[in-house]
């Protein structure tokens, strides 16, 4: 199967040029629609990073873990929670 055929199967047929103008968003509408997605991604990133650090620290506590990574995870966690 060629790349072009695979692309057609996954994405479908392209929009004809005569209809493409009606499918576009204006600058103001596009900014309002797509800006909120970037803001929510930034907001959830810190929380997800903190979750992974806490889980990693919890798993490391069961073994003979070195204290340096745990100190680092604790300091990042305390800084993250204090900024809320």
C-alpha angles and dihedrals in degrees: 000000000000124000091249092053092047090050091052091050094049100038104023128226118329121257112258114252092243091061098037094084091061092051096057126098122227120242096258095045093043092051092050092049101042102033093068090058093058092046093052091048091055092047095053097042096077092048093050093047090051091050092054092047092051092047091048091049091049092051091046093053091065091059130050093277125176112249097230097077090045091052090050093050091047093050093048090047093050092048092049094048093046092056094061 
